[in-house]
Amino acid sequence: MKKPLKLFRKREKIYERGQAMILIAGGFVMLAAFIGLTIDAGILFSHMGHLRRAVDTAALSAANQFREGQDLTDIENSAKELIVLNMPHVDLDTGTTEVEIFTCASDYTLCPPSGDPPRKLVRVVARTQVDFAFMPIVGIENYTITADAVSEAASLDLILVIDTSPSMSYDAFCGDGDDDDGDGVADDGCASGPGQVGPNPDDFYRDQEECVLAGECHPFEEVRQAAIDLMDNVYFPYDRVALVTFDQVAALQLDLTYCSQTFYGDSDAQKQCVIDELDDMEIIPDPDPATFCTDWASTGDPRGCMSTNSAGGLLIAGNEFGYNGRDEAVWIVIFLSDGVANAGNSTSPPSLPEDWVCPAATWRTADNPEGPYCNDGVASTRHTTASADYDADDYARDRADFVGCLDADAPVQYCATPGQGAVVFAVGLGDRMTSYSVSHHVPALDPDLGEQLLRYIANVGFDGDPANDPCDSVASGLSCGNYFYAATGADVAPIFEAIASRIFTRLTH
């Protein structure tokens, strides 16, 4: 009885060892399968990350092409180039990777609701085939992954704020046979002409009424043409343009909505609408003392006599964004002036002397016979509205804050009072930006008074932070940050081109 029992137990141990080997072998198979699955999953997620980044980049590139008015083929080619650049291993010719481009014309979900202005939205969809390393063992050779991104070339709400004061006709020259200063004698005060007649030599500036009729107000004509040429960089109907002019007072010549209305038809008609308004823009002659500044001769009160109302131009631009600005658009102001801020009206239209911002300390007196008037001549002073010395320069800086300081919803607020958060570019034109003198022979306390104001305007409009000045320590007469210096009218066109090139795009999701 005992011998058969021992034999049974030996056989039982042999069977147990066989089962363990089967379990261990199965474990190795499962471990190999797990490792293979992990590796293939890593390959899959790695490709998904590469594809996502490639599609995001391609969407931004496509939006840039859309902004420039390229057709769908060019947009698609641009997107494909970026896909290949970011994923060199893909081959668009084999059919394993596909790229599709959609705009409102081909995808209704990219179209705005009826009645809303169009938006420059582009969707990029890419699909690529990922080959596995281990999954083919179980019959799964590959898997197709998809990524998409919608990019928007930021639509622009662009406001041109242009100086139309009499000084914008300063670029005259002697010997041309023109009565530039309007004193009845041509070329007086020139080396080749008669002696000077009147308070100014003939080449000081052109008589505005004469040069407007002749279309020869310089550098104003160069500014006008640069603004017209800028319209080639504006993508109608997605972008919109408004025009503000300022001289003694400021005026809204064209609001953001007018030329974009559907009754103008296609984009070419909308563009021409803006150009027509620019063609109609004119320099305004000097204020008439008989109607605007009746106390100038008797008391030296300059209120209503000055002609560069920078604050008024900025105020109207800021209000236009408030009335007609689109939340999804980038708000941009291009502000151009050739002179010092010497006018400002606290009510519109001004009807009383008290409506003008012009402290008594800046009036014409025995102690201040030459001015500057309505401006204390010192750029470093900054008075509050409660101060008796609050002048036209202070008023212009306050209005610059209104336009450029970040709005109330910004995560960080750098200004004491929120503003519209617009991007502001300022263009200072001519040597009076850097070497201003009163009565054209008596230096102001700060000769670069005009440039310092425009640099402040551009600084606030750079990032909404007046304390972060990209022009700090930059010499006078040089461009910096969002400020551009134009020595002559011929320099304005390339400056406007440079501003147009800085329009940016953003990825929406």
Secondary structure, 3 states (H helix, E strand, C coil): CHHHHHHHHHHHHHHHHHHHHHHHHHHHHHHHHHHHHHHHHHHHHHHHHHHHHHHHHHHHHHHHHHHCCCCHHHHHHHHHHHHHHHCCCCCCCCCCEEEEEECCCCCHHHCCCCCCCCCCEEEEEEEEEEECCCHHHHCCCEEEEEEEEEEECCCEEEEEEEECCHHHHCCCCCCCCCCCCCCCCCCCCCCCCCCCCCCCCCCCCCCHHHHHHHCCCCCHHHHHHHHHHHHHHCCCCCCEEEEEEECCCEEEEECCCCCCCHHHCCHHHHHHHHHHHHHHCCCCCCCCCCCCCCCHHHHCCCCCCCCCCHHHHHHHHHHHHHHHCCCCCEEEEEEEECCCCCCCECCCCCCCHHHECCCHHHCCCCCCCCCCCCCCCCCCCCCCCCCCCCCHHHHHHHHHHHHHCCCCCCCCCCCCCCCCCCEEEEEEECHHHCCCEECCCEECCCCCHHHHHHHHHHHHHHHCCCCCCCCCCCCCCCCECCEEEECCHHHHHHHHHHHHHCCCCEECC
